[in-house]
Amino acid sequence: MIAILEQLNQLLSAAVLIVTFSLLAYIAMQNWRNDIARALLVLLTGVMVVYGGDLLLSRANRSSTIDFLGRAQWLGIAIVPAGYIHLANGLFALSEQKGKAQTSRWMVYLAYVVSAIFFILVAMGTDLVVDGALPGGPISQFQPGPLFWVYGLFFLTGAMVALAAILHSQRGALSFTQRRRLIYLGATFAAPGIGVFPFLVFGEPTAIPASAILILQAIASVIVAVMITVMTYSVAFQGVLLPDRLIKQDFLRWWLYGPFIGVTIILFMQAVPLLEGLIGFPQNTLLTFGVMLMTVLLPIFVSRVKPYLDALVYMQDHDEIDYLRNLPRSTFTRADLRALLENSLVAICGALRVESGFAVAPSDGSYVIRAVCGGRREVKRFVADYPLDELMPQLEQLPPRPRDTLPPTDAFLSCGGFCLLPLRSPDGAFLGALAVAYPPEQLRQGGGLAAETRHLISVLAHQMELALSTVEMQSRIFDALRGLGPEMESLQQISSRLEQATPATLATIEGDLILDPSFPQLVKDALTQFWGGPKLADSPLMGLRTVKRIVQSQEGGSPTRALQAVLRQAIGNLRPDDQLDPSAQEWLLYNLLEGRFLQRKTVRDVANRLAMSESDFYRKQRIAVEEVARQLTLMEDRER
C-alpha cells in the first residue's frame, strides 16, 4: 500500500511540475510586463522548485545529495511569501494612485531581501531555520530551528496581505468581469502556499500513519494543480489589451499543447512498469512503441478537440469566427492567380501549337509579367524591345471586344512576333493582357484562327479576366481592412481597459493618446510638418510618455525636438535588415518615410525614385504612417 501511494505521489508531483512550468512559460511570454503577472511568476517558480525537489528526492540515495536537495528546496519555500507581498502591491496599484503605490514598493524589495536571508541561512547549513539532517523517505522533513517560527509568521503575513489586497481590489473593480476574475484569484491564491509550505515540521511524522500523510499529499497535489491553473487564468487578463476571446483561446491552446500532453506522457511512462508485468515485453520496447503512438495520436486528438473548445470560447460570435477561420481556404491568392494564368497559357499555347506565351497585369503603378509559358528568353527579349509601360497603353486603347462572343481578329495587337489580347473586367476596366508567340501573318489570314480555337481563347481569357478582377477586388478589401486596423485595435484595447477598470485606471483612459482612433492621423500631421509647423509644435503627441521622458532627461530640453527624436526613432525601428531584398515591401515603406519626411523630398521625387505612381504613393504612405503609429504604441508600452 505504501509503495503504491509513493508511486502515486511521484506521479502527481511530476504532473504538478509540468503544469506549473507550462503556466510559468505562458505568463512569461504573454504578460510578463504586468506587475501582477511578475508576482505570479515568482509564486509559480517557488512551486516548481519545491515539486522538482520532491521528484529528485524520491530518486536520491546518497545522504549528502538528499541534504543538498532538501536545502535547495528552500529557494522555492522562501520566495513564496515575498511573491505574495509582490502580488499584493500590484493589486493595490490597480485601485490606488500611482504615487501611493510607489511608496509601498520598498516593502516588496524588503520582502525579497528577507526571503533571501532565510534561503541563505538554510543553504549555508545553519540550524537557525531548520535543524538536523534530512532523513530519507517519502515523508521526510527537517526539524524546525529557532527562526522557523519567524519564517512562519513572515509566510502568514504575506498570505494575509495578498488576501487583503484581493478583497480590496474586488471592492474597487467597476466591471462585473473584473470582479469575477478577482473572485477566482481570491479562491485560488493559496495554491502556492499549500504547495510549498513544510507542514510536517509541526509534528512528529510517526504520530500519523504514513499512508494517511501520503494520501493527504496526493490530495494536496491535485488541489494545487487545479488551483494554480485557475489562478494563472485569472491573472492572464491583467494588463493585456486584447479581447477576452483571444486570451481564452491562447490559454486553452497552451493548456492542450503543454500540460495536457506532458501529463499524458508522464502517465504513460509511470504505467510502463505495470504493463511490463502484464504483457511481458521489456520497458524499452514499450517506451519505443508508446512514444511512436503518442507522437501521432496526441496531436490528432488535440486537433479534434480544439474546435469544440473554440466553439465554447466563441459561443456568441460563432458564425463570424467560423467564416473568418474558413476565409483563407476560400481566398483566391496571388499564388492561385499565378497557377491559373500559367495553366490557361499552357492550354492556349497548346491549341495554337506555339511554344511561348505570357500574361501581364498591373502592379504598384506599373505592369509586370504574372505568368510565363515556355522559354523565358524569348519573353525577356520581347519585353526589352517593347517596354510594358509603353505597350500596355496601346492595348488599353483598343475597343473592348463583345463578351460571350468569339474574339475577332482585330481584337489582337501584333508586335515583335507576339499577338496580344487585352483583358478587361466586366465593367470594361483594363486588367492586363494575354500574349502568345503566334505569327502575325497567320493571324491576318482569313483562316488563321479556327472558330474552335478562338472559342477556347475566349473561354480561357474570360477565366483570366475573372481571376485578375477577383484578386484586384480582394486587394482593395484587404487594404480597407488594413486601414481599419488601428481603429479596431483601439476599440479592442478600450474595451479591455474598461473591463479591467478601477476608479484609478478609469481616470487614465481618457488621457491615453494611443487609444484614440485618430492617433494615426495625429502621427501623419506631425510627420507632414516634421521640420517645423503648428501641427508639430502644437501636436497632442507632446503628451506621449516617450516624449516626456526625453524632455525630462535633458535639462531645458525642447518638447518639439523631443517629438522629432521620437518620430525619427519610430521610423528607424522600421528599417529592415540589410540582408533583406531591396525590392521588399519593408524597404519600400522605410524608403518612403525616410525620403518624404526625414529628407523633405517632394511626392513626385519620392514616387519616381520608388518607381510608383502618385496615387499608389499615397496608398503606400498611409500604410507606412500606420506602421509608425504602431511603433509609437510599442514604445509607449515600454514606458509603462
TIGU-759438 format. One record per residue (C-alpha): residue number from 1; residue in three letters; y, z, x. Coordinates in steps of 0.25 Angstrom, whole numbers, plus 5000, padded with zeros to 4 digits. Example, Ala and Ser with C-alpha at 12.3 -4.5 7.8 and 13.67 -1.06 7.14 Angstrom:
BEGIN
PT     k     r     py     pz     px
PT     1   ALA   4982   5031   5049
PT     2   SER   4996   5029   5055
# end
This chain:
BEGIN
PT     k     r     py     pz     px
PT     1   MET   5000   5000   5000
PT     2   ILE   5010   5004   5011
PT     3   ALA   5007   4991   5019
PT     4   ILE   5009   4982   5006
PT     5   LEU   5023   4990   5004
PT     6   GLU   5027   4988   5018
PT     7   GLN   5024   4973   5018
PT     8   LEU   5032   4972   5004
PT     9   ASN   5044   4979   5011
PT    10   GLN   5043   4970   5023
PT    11   LEU   5043   4958   5013
PT    12   LEU   5055   4964   5005
PT    13   SER   5063   4967   5018
PT    14   ALA   5061   4953   5022
PT    15   ALA   5066   4948   5008
PT    16   VAL   5078   4957   5009
PT    17   LEU   5081   4952   5023
PT    18   ILE   5080   4937   5019
PT    19   VAL   5089   4939   5006
PT    20   THR   5099   4947   5014
PT    21   PHE   5100   4937   5025
PT    22   SER   5101   4926   5016
PT    23   LEU   5112   4932   5007
PT    24   LEU   5119   4936   5020
PT    25   ALA   5119   4922   5025
PT    26   TYR   5124   4917   5011
PT    27   ILE   5136   4926   5011
PT    28   ALA   5139   4924   5026
PT    29   MET   5140   4909   5023
PT    30   GLN   5147   4909   5009
PT    31   ASN   5156   4920   5009
PT    32   TRP   5158   4928   5022
PT    33   ARG   5173   4928   5022
PT    34   ASN   5174   4937   5010
PT    35   ASP   5175   4952   5014
PT    36   ILE   5165   4956   5003
PT    37   ALA   5155   4945   5008
PT    38   ARG   5156   4950   5022
PT    39   ALA   5153   4964   5018
PT    40   LEU   5141   4959   5011
PT    41   LEU   5137   4952   5024
PT    42   VAL   5137   4966   5031
PT    43   LEU   5129   4972   5020
PT    44   LEU   5119   4961   5020
PT    45   THR   5118   4962   5035
PT    46   GLY   5114   4977   5034
PT    47   VAL   5103   4974   5024
PT    48   MET   5098   4962   5033
PT    49   VAL   5098   4971   5045
PT    50   VAL   5090   4982   5039
PT    51   TYR   5080   4974   5032
PT    52   GLY   5078   4965   5044
PT    53   GLY   5076   4978   5052
PT    54   ASP   5065   4983   5042
PT    55   LEU   5057   4970   5043
PT    56   LEU   5057   4971   5058
PT    57   LEU   5054   4986   5058
PT    58   SER   5042   4983   5049
PT    59   ARG   5036   4974   5061
PT    60   ALA   5041   4982   5073
PT    61   ASN   5030   4991   5080
PT    62   ARG   5038   4996   5093
PT    63   SER   5045   5009   5091
PT    64   SER   5057   5004   5099
PT    65   THR   5058   4992   5090
PT    66   ILE   5057   5000   5078
PT    67   ASP   5068   5009   5082
PT    68   PHE   5077   4998   5086
PT    69   LEU   5076   4991   5073
PT    70   GLY   5078   5003   5065
PT    71   ARG   5091   5006   5072
PT    72   ALA   5095   4991   5071
PT    73   GLN   5094   4992   5056
PT    74   TRP   5105   5002   5056
PT    75   LEU   5115   4990   5059
PT    76   GLY   5112   4986   5044
PT    77   ILE   5112   5000   5039
PT    78   ALA   5125   5004   5046
PT    79   ILE   5133   4992   5042
PT    80   VAL   5130   4993   5027
PT    81   PRO   5140   5004   5024
PT    82   ALA   5151   4996   5031
PT    83   GLY   5147   4984   5023
PT    84   TYR   5149   4992   5010
PT    85   ILE   5163   4996   5014
PT    86   HIS   5166   4982   5018
PT    87   LEU   5161   4977   5005
PT    88   ALA   5170   4988   4998
PT    89   ASN   5182   4983   5006
PT    90   GLY   5180   4969   5002
PT    91   LEU   5178   4973   4987
PT    92   PHE   5191   4982   4987
PT    93   ALA   5199   4970   4993
PT    94   LEU   5195   4962   4980
PT    95   SER   5204   4971   4972
PT    96   GLU   5214   4977   4981
PT    97   GLN   5226   4971   4988
PT    98   LYS   5223   4965   5002
PT    99   GLY   5231   4975   5009
PT   100   LYS   5224   4987   5004
PT   101   ALA   5211   4980   5007
PT   102   GLN   5214   4978   5021
PT   103   THR   5218   4993   5023
PT   104   SER   5203   4996   5019
PT   105   ARG   5198   4986   5029
PT   106   TRP   5198   4997   5040
PT   107   MET   5187   5004   5032
PT   108   VAL   5178   4992   5033
PT   109   TYR   5180   4992   5048
PT   110   LEU   5177   5007   5049
PT   111   ALA   5165   5006   5041
PT   112   TYR   5159   4995   5051
PT   113   VAL   5163   5004   5062
PT   114   VAL   5155   5016   5056
PT   115   SER   5143   5007   5053
PT   116   ALA   5143   5002   5068
PT   117   ILE   5143   5016   5073
PT   118   PHE   5131   5020   5064
PT   119   PHE   5124   5008   5069
PT   120   ILE   5127   5011   5084
PT   121   LEU   5123   5025   5082
PT   122   VAL   5109   5021   5077
PT   123   ALA   5107   5009   5086
PT   124   MET   5110   5017   5099
PT   125   GLY   5099   5026   5095
PT   126   THR   5106   5039   5092
PT   127   ASP   5101   5048   5082
PT   128   LEU   5114   5051   5075
PT   129   VAL   5112   5041   5063
PT   130   VAL   5097   5040   5063
PT   131   ASP   5087   5049   5070
PT   132   GLY   5074   5047   5077
PT   133   ALA   5065   5035   5079
PT   134   LEU   5062   5025   5068
PT   135   PRO   5047   5026   5065
PT   136   GLY   5038   5014   5061
PT   137   GLY   5034   5011   5047
PT   138   PRO   5040   5005   5035
PT   139   ILE   5048   5017   5030
PT   140   SER   5053   5022   5044
PT   141   GLN   5067   5027   5045
PT   142   PHE   5076   5034   5055
PT   143   GLN   5079   5049   5052
PT   144   PRO   5094   5052   5049
PT   145   GLY   5103   5056   5060
PT   146   PRO   5115   5065   5059
PT   147   LEU   5124   5054   5056
PT   148   PHE   5115   5047   5046
PT   149   TRP   5122   5055   5034
PT   150   VAL   5135   5049   5039
PT   151   TYR   5130   5035   5038
PT   152   GLY   5124   5038   5024
PT   153   LEU   5138   5043   5020
PT   154   PHE   5144   5030   5026
PT   155   PHE   5134   5022   5019
PT   156   LEU   5136   5029   5005
PT   157   THR   5151   5027   5007
PT   158   GLY   5151   5012   5010
PT   159   ALA   5142   5010   4998
PT   160   MET   5151   5018   4989
PT   161   VAL   5163   5011   4994
PT   162   ALA   5157   4998   4991
PT   163   LEU   5153   5002   4977
PT   164   ALA   5167   5007   4974
PT   165   ALA   5173   4994   4979
PT   166   ILE   5163   4986   4970
PT   167   LEU   5167   4995   4958
PT   168   HIS   5182   4993   4961
PT   169   SER   5181   4978   4962
PT   170   GLN   5173   4977   4949
PT   171   ARG   5185   4984   4942
PT   172   GLY   5195   4975   4949
PT   173   ALA   5187   4962   4946
PT   174   LEU   5195   4953   4936
PT   175   SER   5184   4944   4932
PT   176   PHE   5170   4947   4926
PT   177   THR   5163   4938   4936
PT   178   GLN   5169   4946   4948
PT   179   ARG   5166   4959   4941
PT   180   ARG   5151   4955   4938
PT   181   ARG   5149   4951   4953
PT   182   LEU   5155   4965   4957
PT   183   ILE   5145   4972   4948
PT   184   TYR   5134   4964   4955
PT   185   LEU   5139   4969   4968
PT   186   GLY   5140   4983   4963
PT   187   ALA   5126   4983   4958
PT   188   THR   5120   4978   4971
PT   189   PHE   5130   4983   4982
PT   190   ALA   5120   4994   4986
PT   191   ALA   5109   4984   4991
PT   192   PRO   5113   4984   5006
PT   193   GLY   5113   4999   5005
PT   194   ILE   5100   5000   4999
PT   195   GLY   5094   4991   5009
PT   196   VAL   5099   4997   5022
PT   197   PHE   5101   5012   5020
PT   198   PRO   5090   5020   5026
PT   199   PHE   5086   5029   5014
PT   200   LEU   5073   5034   5021
PT   201   VAL   5081   5043   5030
PT   202   PHE   5084   5052   5019
PT   203   GLY   5070   5058   5018
PT   204   GLU   5056   5058   5025
PT   205   PRO   5048   5045   5023
PT   206   THR   5036   5054   5022
PT   207   ALA   5041   5061   5009
PT   208   ILE   5040   5048   5001
PT   209   PRO   5027   5039   5001
PT   210   ALA   5029   5027   5010
PT   211   SER   5025   5018   4999
PT   212   ALA   5036   5023   4990
PT   213   ILE   5046   5021   5001
PT   214   LEU   5041   5006   5003
PT   215   ILE   5041   5003   4988
PT   216   LEU   5056   5008   4988
PT   217   GLN   5059   5000   5000
PT   218   ALA   5053   4988   4993
PT   219   ILE   5061   4990   4980
PT   220   ALA   5074   4992   4988
PT   221   SER   5072   4979   4996
PT   222   VAL   5070   4971   4983
PT   223   ILE   5083   4978   4977
PT   224   VAL   5091   4975   4990
PT   225   ALA   5087   4960   4990
PT   226   VAL   5091   4959   4975
PT   227   MET   5104   4967   4976
PT   228   ILE   5108   4960   4989
PT   229   THR   5107   4947   4982
PT   230   VAL   5115   4951   4970
PT   231   MET   5125   4957   4980
PT   232   THR   5127   4945   4988
PT   233   TYR   5128   4936   4975
PT   234   SER   5140   4945   4970
PT   235   VAL   5147   4944   4984
PT   236   ALA   5145   4929   4985
PT   237   PHE   5156   4927   4975
PT   238   GLN   5167   4935   4982
PT   239   GLY   5178   4927   4988
PT   240   VAL   5171   4914   4986
PT   241   LEU   5179   4904   4979
PT   242   LEU   5168   4896   4973
PT   243   PRO   5163   4894   4959
PT   244   ASP   5152   4904   4955
PT   245   ARG   5142   4893   4953
PT   246   LEU   5143   4889   4967
PT   247   ILE   5141   4903   4973
PT   248   LYS   5130   4905   4964
PT   249   GLN   5123   4892   4967
PT   250   ASP   5125   4895   4982
PT   251   PHE   5119   4909   4981
PT   252   LEU   5107   4904   4973
PT   253   ARG   5104   4893   4983
PT   254   TRP   5106   4902   4995
PT   255   TRP   5096   4912   4988
PT   256   LEU   5086   4901   4986
PT   257   TYR   5086   4896   5000
PT   258   GLY   5088   4909   5007
PT   259   PRO   5082   4922   5001
PT   260   PHE   5072   4915   4991
PT   261   ILE   5065   4906   5002
PT   262   GLY   5066   4917   5012
PT   263   VAL   5060   4928   5004
PT   264   THR   5049   4918   4999
PT   265   ILE   5045   4914   5013
PT   266   ILE   5044   4929   5017
PT   267   LEU   5036   4932   5005
PT   268   PHE   5026   4921   5009
PT   269   MET   5026   4926   5023
PT   270   GLN   5022   4940   5019
PT   271   ALA   5011   4935   5010
PT   272   VAL   5005   4927   5021
PT   273   PRO   4996   4939   5026
PT   274   LEU   4991   4941   5011
PT   275   LEU   4988   4926   5010
PT   276   GLU   4981   4926   5023
PT   277   GLY   4971   4937   5018
PT   278   LEU   4969   4930   5004
PT   279   ILE   4968   4916   5009
PT   280   GLY   4962   4917   5023
PT   281   PHE   4972   4908   5030
PT   282   PRO   4979   4913   5043
PT   283   GLN   4994   4917   5042
PT   284   ASN   4999   4905   5050
PT   285   THR   4992   4895   5041
PT   286   LEU   4998   4902   5028
PT   287   LEU   5012   4902   5034
PT   288   THR   5012   4887   5038
PT   289   PHE   5008   4883   5024
PT   290   GLY   5017   4893   5017
PT   291   VAL   5029   4888   5025
PT   292   MET   5026   4874   5022
PT   293   LEU   5024   4876   5007
PT   294   MET   5037   4885   5006
PT   295   THR   5045   4876   5014
PT   296   VAL   5042   4865   5004
PT   297   LEU   5041   4873   4991
PT   298   LEU   5053   4883   4992
PT   299   PRO   5063   4872   4993
PT   300   ILE   5057   4865   4981
PT   301   PHE   5057   4878   4973
PT   302   VAL   5071   4881   4977
PT   303   SER   5076   4867   4973
PT   304   ARG   5068   4868   4960
PT   305   VAL   5074   4882   4957
PT   306   LYS   5089   4879   4961
PT   307   PRO   5092   4870   4949
PT   308   TYR   5089   4881   4940
PT   309   LEU   5097   4891   4947
PT   310   ASP   5109   4881   4948
PT   311   ALA   5107   4880   4933
PT   312   LEU   5110   4895   4931
PT   313   VAL   5122   4894   4940
PT   314   TYR   5128   4882   4933
PT   315   MET   5123   4886   4919
PT   316   GLN   5137   4883   4913
PT   317   ASP   5140   4871   4922
PT   318   HIS   5126   4865   4922
PT   319   ASP   5130   4851   4917
PT   320   GLU   5141   4849   4926
PT   321   ILE   5134   4854   4939
PT   322   ASP   5121   4847   4935
PT   323   TYR   5129   4834   4934
PT   324   LEU   5136   4837   4948
PT   325   ARG   5123   4840   4954
PT   326   ASN   5117   4827   4950
PT   327   LEU   5130   4819   4953
PT   328   PRO   5126   4816   4968
PT   329   ARG   5113   4809   4963
PT   330   SER   5121   4800   4953
PT   331   THR   5133   4797   4962
PT   332   PHE   5134   4783   4968
PT   333   THR   5137   4786   4982
PT   334   ARG   5143   4777   4993
PT   335   ALA   5129   4777   4999
PT   336   ASP   5123   4772   4986
PT   337   LEU   5134   4761   4985
PT   338   ARG   5131   4756   4999
PT   339   ALA   5116   4755   4995
PT   340   LEU   5119   4748   4982
PT   341   LEU   5128   4738   4989
PT   342   GLU   5118   4735   5000
PT   343   ASN   5107   4733   4990
PT   344   SER   5116   4724   4982
PT   345   LEU   5119   4716   4995
PT   346   VAL   5105   4714   4999
PT   347   ALA   5102   4709   4985
PT   348   ILE   5113   4699   4985
PT   349   CYS   5111   4694   4999
PT   350   GLY   5096   4692   4996
PT   351   ALA   5099   4684   4983
PT   352   LEU   5109   4675   4991
PT   353   ARG   5100   4675   5003
PT   354   VAL   5111   4679   5013
PT   355   GLU   5110   4690   5024
PT   356   SER   5123   4697   5023
PT   357   GLY   5132   4704   5013
PT   358   PHE   5141   4716   5011
PT   359   ALA   5149   4724   5001
PT   360   VAL   5163   4728   5003
PT   361   ALA   5170   4740   4996
PT   362   PRO   5184   4747   4997
PT   363   SER   5184   4760   5005
PT   364   ASP   5197   4768   5009
PT   365   GLY   5207   4757   5006
PT   366   SER   5199   4746   5013
PT   367   TYR   5186   4739   5012
PT   368   VAL   5173   4742   5019
PT   369   ILE   5159   4736   5018
PT   370   ARG   5150   4745   5010
PT   371   ALA   5136   4737   5012
PT   372   VAL   5131   4726   5020
PT   373   CYS   5118   4718   5018
PT   374   GLY   5112   4710   5030
PT   375   GLY   5119   4708   5044
PT   376   ARG   5131   4716   5047
PT   377   ARG   5136   4707   5058
PT   378   GLU   5140   4696   5048
PT   379   VAL   5147   4706   5039
PT   380   LYS   5155   4712   5051
PT   381   ARG   5159   4698   5055
PT   382   PHE   5164   4695   5041
PT   383   VAL   5172   4708   5040
PT   384   ALA   5178   4705   5053
PT   385   ASP   5182   4691   5049
PT   386   TYR   5187   4695   5035
PT   387   PRO   5192   4709   5035
PT   388   LEU   5188   4716   5021
PT   389   ASP   5202   4721   5019
PT   390   GLU   5207   4707   5019
PT   391   LEU   5196   4701   5012
PT   392   MET   5194   4710   5000
PT   393   PRO   5208   4708   4994
PT   394   GLN   5204   4693   4993
PT   395   LEU   5191   4697   4985
PT   396   GLU   5199   4706   4977
PT   397   GLN   5208   4695   4972
PT   398   LEU   5196   4687   4967
PT   399   PRO   5195   4686   4952
PT   400   PRO   5185   4696   4946
PT   401   ARG   5172   4690   4942
PT   402   PRO   5168   4692   4928
PT   403   ARG   5158   4703   4927
PT   404   ASP   5144   4701   4922
PT   405   THR   5144   4686   4926
PT   406   LEU   5139   4678   4938
PT   407   PRO   5150   4679   4949
PT   408   PRO   5156   4665   4950
PT   409   THR   5157   4658   4964
PT   410   ASP   5172   4660   4965
PT   411   ALA   5169   4675   4964
PT   412   PHE   5165   4675   4978
PT   413   LEU   5174   4675   4990
PT   414   SER   5169   4667   5002
PT   415   CYS   5173   4670   5017
PT   416   GLY   5166   4672   5030
PT   417   GLY   5153   4667   5025
PT   418   PHE   5152   4678   5015
PT   419   CYS   5154   4678   5000
PT   420   LEU   5161   4690   4994
PT   421   LEU   5161   4694   4979
PT   422   PRO   5172   4704   4975
PT   423   LEU   5166   4717   4968
PT   424   ARG   5174   4723   4957
PT   425   SER   5174   4735   4947
PT   426   PRO   5172   4733   4932
PT   427   ASP   5188   4734   4931
PT   428   GLY   5190   4724   4942
PT   429   ALA   5193   4732   4953
PT   430   PHE   5189   4727   4967
PT   431   LEU   5178   4735   4973
PT   432   GLY   5174   4726   4985
PT   433   ALA   5165   4714   4988
PT   434   LEU   5151   4709   4990
PT   435   ALA   5149   4699   5001
PT   436   VAL   5137   4691   5005
PT   437   ALA   5135   4681   5016
PT   438   TYR   5133   4669   5007
PT   439   PRO   5138   4655   5012
PT   440   PRO   5151   4652   5004
PT   441   GLU   5148   4637   5004
PT   442   GLN   5135   4640   4996
PT   443   LEU   5143   4649   4986
PT   444   ARG   5153   4638   4983
PT   445   GLN   5142   4628   4980
PT   446   GLY   5139   4628   4965
PT   447   GLY   5125   4633   4966
PT   448   GLY   5128   4642   4977
PT   449   LEU   5124   4655   4969
PT   450   ALA   5114   4654   4959
PT   451   ALA   5116   4661   4945
PT   452   GLU   5105   4671   4948
PT   453   THR   5112   4675   4962
PT   454   ARG   5126   4676   4956
PT   455   HIS   5120   4685   4945
PT   456   LEU   5113   4694   4956
PT   457   ILE   5126   4695   4963
PT   458   SER   5134   4698   4951
PT   459   VAL   5124   4710   4947
PT   460   LEU   5124   4716   4961
PT   461   ALA   5139   4714   4963
PT   462   HIS   5141   4721   4950
PT   463   GLN   5132   4733   4955
PT   464   MET   5140   4733   4968
PT   465   GLU   5153   4734   4959
PT   466   LEU   5147   4745   4951
PT   467   ALA   5143   4753   4963
PT   468   LEU   5157   4751   4970
PT   469   SER   5165   4755   4958
PT   470   THR   5156   4767   4955
PT   471   VAL   5158   4772   4970
PT   472   GLU   5173   4770   4969
PT   473   MET   5173   4777   4956
PT   474   GLN   5165   4789   4961
PT   475   SER   5174   4789   4973
PT   476   ARG   5186   4791   4964
PT   477   ILE   5179   4802   4957
PT   478   PHE   5176   4809   4970
PT   479   ASP   5190   4808   4975
PT   480   ALA   5195   4814   4961
PT   481   LEU   5185   4826   4963
PT   482   ARG   5189   4828   4977
PT   483   GLY   5203   4828   4972
PT   484   LEU   5199   4839   4962
PT   485   GLY   5192   4847   4973
PT   486   PRO   5204   4856   4977
PT   487   GLU   5207   4859   4962
PT   488   MET   5192   4862   4959
PT   489   GLU   5191   4871   4971
PT   490   SER   5204   4879   4967
PT   491   LEU   5199   4881   4953
PT   492   GLN   5185   4886   4959
PT   493   GLN   5192   4895   4968
PT   494   ILE   5202   4901   4958
PT   495   SER   5190   4903   4948
PT   496   SER   5182   4910   4959
PT   497   ARG   5194   4919   4962
PT   498   LEU   5197   4922   4948
PT   499   GLU   5182   4926   4946
PT   500   GLN   5183   4936   4958
PT   501   ALA   5197   4941   4954
PT   502   THR   5202   4955   4956
PT   503   PRO   5216   4960   4954
PT   504   ALA   5220   4958   4969
PT   505   THR   5213   4944   4971
PT   506   LEU   5219   4939   4957
PT   507   ALA   5233   4940   4963
PT   508   THR   5230   4932   4975
PT   509   ILE   5224   4920   4967
PT   510   GLU   5237   4914   4963
PT   511   GLY   5243   4914   4977
PT   512   ASP   5231   4907   4983
PT   513   LEU   5236   4894   4986
PT   514   ILE   5223   4887   4990
PT   515   LEU   5218   4889   4976
PT   516   ASP   5230   4881   4970
PT   517   PRO   5225   4868   4965
PT   518   SER   5238   4862   4970
PT   519   PHE   5234   4867   4984
PT   520   PRO   5230   4853   4989
PT   521   GLN   5244   4847   4984
PT   522   LEU   5251   4858   4992
PT   523   VAL   5244   4854   5004
PT   524   LYS   5247   4840   5003
PT   525   ASP   5262   4843   5000
PT   526   ALA   5262   4852   5013
PT   527   LEU   5255   4841   5021
PT   528   THR   5265   4830   5016
PT   529   GLN   5277   4838   5022
PT   530   PHE   5269   4843   5034
PT   531   TRP   5281   4841   5043
PT   532   GLY   5291   4847   5034
PT   533   GLY   5296   4847   5020
PT   534   PRO   5297   4856   5008
PT   535   LYS   5282   4854   5004
PT   536   LEU   5279   4860   5017
PT   537   ALA   5289   4871   5019
PT   538   ASP   5288   4876   5004
PT   539   SER   5273   4873   5003
PT   540   PRO   5265   4884   4996
PT   541   LEU   5255   4882   5007
PT   542   MET   5264   4892   5015
PT   543   GLY   5256   4903   5007
PT   544   LEU   5243   4900   5014
PT   545   ARG   5237   4911   5022
PT   546   THR   5235   4902   5034
PT   547   VAL   5250   4898   5034
PT   548   LYS   5254   4913   5032
PT   549   ARG   5245   4917   5044
PT   550   ILE   5251   4907   5053
PT   551   VAL   5265   4911   5049
PT   552   GLN   5262   4926   5052
PT   553   SER   5255   4923   5065
PT   554   GLN   5267   4916   5070
PT   555   GLU   5280   4925   5071
PT   556   GLY   5291   4917   5064
PT   557   GLY   5281   4906   5060
PT   558   SER   5285   4895   5051
PT   559   PRO   5277   4894   5038
PT   560   THR   5279   4879   5038
PT   561   ARG   5273   4877   5052
PT   562   ALA   5262   4887   5048
PT   563   LEU   5259   4878   5036
PT   564   GLN   5259   4866   5045
PT   565   ALA   5250   4872   5054
PT   566   VAL   5240   4876   5043
PT   567   LEU   5240   4862   5037
PT   568   ARG   5238   4856   5051
PT   569   GLN   5226   4865   5053
PT   570   ALA   5220   4861   5040
PT   571   ILE   5221   4846   5044
PT   572   GLY   5216   4850   5057
PT   573   ASN   5204   4856   5051
PT   574   LEU   5200   4843   5044
PT   575   ARG   5200   4836   5058
PT   576   PRO   5185   4830   5059
PT   577   ASP   5176   4831   5071
PT   578   ASP   5179   4821   5081
PT   579   GLN   5165   4816   5081
PT   580   LEU   5167   4812   5066
PT   581   ASP   5168   4797   5063
PT   582   PRO   5183   4794   5063
PT   583   SER   5181   4786   5050
PT   584   ALA   5176   4798   5043
PT   585   GLN   5183   4804   5031
PT   586   GLU   5187   4817   5038
PT   587   TRP   5194   4809   5049
PT   588   LEU   5201   4801   5039
PT   589   LEU   5207   4813   5031
PT   590   TYR   5211   4820   5044
PT   591   ASN   5218   4808   5050
PT   592   LEU   5225   4806   5036
PT   593   LEU   5230   4821   5037
PT   594   GLU   5234   4820   5051
PT   595   GLY   5241   4807   5050
PT   596   ARG   5248   4809   5037
PT   597   PHE   5253   4823   5038
PT   598   LEU   5252   4828   5053
PT   599   GLN   5257   4815   5059
PT   600   ARG   5266   4812   5048
PT   601   LYS   5262   4797   5047
PT   602   THR   5264   4789   5034
PT   603   VAL   5254   4786   5024
PT   604   ARG   5253   4771   5028
PT   605   ASP   5251   4775   5042
PT   606   VAL   5240   4784   5040
PT   607   ALA   5233   4775   5030
PT   608   ASN   5234   4763   5039
PT   609   ARG   5228   4772   5051
PT   610   LEU   5217   4777   5042
PT   611   ALA   5215   4763   5036
PT   612   MET   5217   4766   5021
PT   613   SER   5226   4762   5010
PT   614   GLU   5237   4771   5006
PT   615   SER   5230   4774   4992
PT   616   ASP   5218   4778   5000
PT   617   PHE   5226   4786   5009
PT   618   TYR   5232   4795   4998
PT   619   ARG   5218   4798   4993
PT   620   LYS   5213   4802   5007
PT   621   GLN   5225   4810   5009
PT   622   ARG   5223   4818   4996
PT   623   ILE   5208   4821   5001
PT   624   ALA   5214   4825   5015
PT   625   VAL   5224   4835   5009
PT   626   GLU   5213   4841   5001
PT   627   GLU   5205   4843   5013
PT   628   VAL   5218   4850   5020
PT   629   ALA   5219   4859   5007
PT   630   ARG   5204   4863   5009
PT   631   GLN   5206   4866   5024
PT   632   LEU   5218   4875   5020
PT   633   THR   5209   4882   5010
PT   634   LEU   5199   4885   5020
PT   635   MET   5210   4890   5030
PT   636   GLU   5215   4899   5019
PT   637   ASP   5201   4905   5016
PT   638   ARG   5200   4909   5031
PT   639   GLU   5213   4917   5029
PT   640   ARG   5208   4926   5018
# end
